[in-house]
Amino acid sequence: MNGTERKNITPGITVDIVLKKDQRTGQLTRGVVKDILTNSPNHPHGIKVRLQDGQVGRVKLIH
């Protein structure tokens, strides 16, 4: 499942995100969602979230 729709993402789920510094390479970082930072119902590049370890990025995959 991709991460472009906010309704698919809830705090506590495991996701793969792309960090700002990794946008060129597309390297994914896995973690558990702490906060959802995007307010709109969808975003073409992925919903922006904060992981429990504090990293912020856009969701690419939902597990």
Stockholm file with secondary structure:
# STOCKHOLM 1.0

chainA/1-63         MNGTERKNITPGITVDIVLKKDQRTGQLTRGVVKDILTNSPNHPHGIKVRLQDGQVGRVKLIH
#=GR chainA/1-63 SS CCSCBGGGCCTTCEEEEEEGGGTTTTCEEEEEEEEECCCSSBCTTCCEEEETTSCEEEEEEEC
#=GC SS_cons        CCSCBGGGCCTTCEEEEEEGGGTTTTCEEEEEEEEECCCSSBCTTCCEEEETTSCEEEEEEEC
//
